[in-house]
Amino acid sequence: MAPVGLAQAMGISRARMHYILKGRTPITANTAIRLEIATGVAAEYWLELQAASDLSAERSRNAAEFNQLRRIDAAARLSHLPEHQRT
């Protein structure tokens, strides 16, 4: 299906469809539901695609900062718990 036809089926403007396809407008819950109705593909799928895209972009954008962070060890993660709950 052409983007124009999909936009019409979803009840959105061609401009909005263009921005979605170019990655300039995120897939919101509303858009995901419209995509689900128009394509038969679950809204959750479209939202998962958006989340994966967001995570990838954020990792790239902040790679230098994230590379300086360190995971805490298991003992430190559990240190706030009472002794009998640390297993």
N, C-alpha and C positions, 0 to 999 in steps of 0.2 A: 504494500500500500504506500502510496506517495505521502509525503509529509502533509500536504494540503488536505488530502482525504482523511488522514488520521486526525488532524486538527479539527476538522469538521465533525468527525465522529465523536471526538472528545468534548466538543462544545467550547473550544478555546480558539484564540486568534492564531493566524499564521505566524505572526511575529513572536508570540509566546512559544509556539512550537519550534521556531527557528532558534530561539535562545536556549531552549531545552536541549535541542540536538547539538548545539555548539558548546554546551556545558556552561553557559553563562547564567542560566536559571536552574536552580536545583529542583529535583523531583520532590515535591512536597507530598504529604499524605493525600491532599485533594487531587493532585495530579496523578498519583499512583492509583487512586480509585478510578479516576477517569480512564487511565490506561487499561486497568483491569476490565472495565466495562467494554471498552472499544476492542481490546485484543483477546480477552479471555485468559490473560496471564495474570496470576495473583498479584494484588497490590503489594504484598510483602516482598515479592521478587524485585519489583521496581525500587522499593525503599532500600533493600539490601544492596542493590547496585549503586544507589546514591551514597549509602554509608561507606561502601568500599571505595568509591571515588573520593569522598571527603577525607577518609583516613589516608589514602595514598597522597593526596595533595598536602595534607597537614604534615605528614612525615617528610615529604620533600621540602616544604617551606621552612620547617624547623629542624632539619637534620642536624645541624651543628649543635643546637641546644640539646636535642634529645640524645646525641652521642655522648654528652657529658654526664648524663644521668646514670645512676647505678641502682641495680636491684638490691633491696635489703635482704640479708640472709634470713633463714628460717627462724633462728633463735630470736632475732630482733622483731620479726613479724608477730611472734607469739609472746613476747616479753610482757605485754600488758595483761595477759591472762593469768589467773591464779595457777599455781603449780600443777594442781590436779587436772587442769584442762589443756595442758601443753603437749599432749601426745597426738 
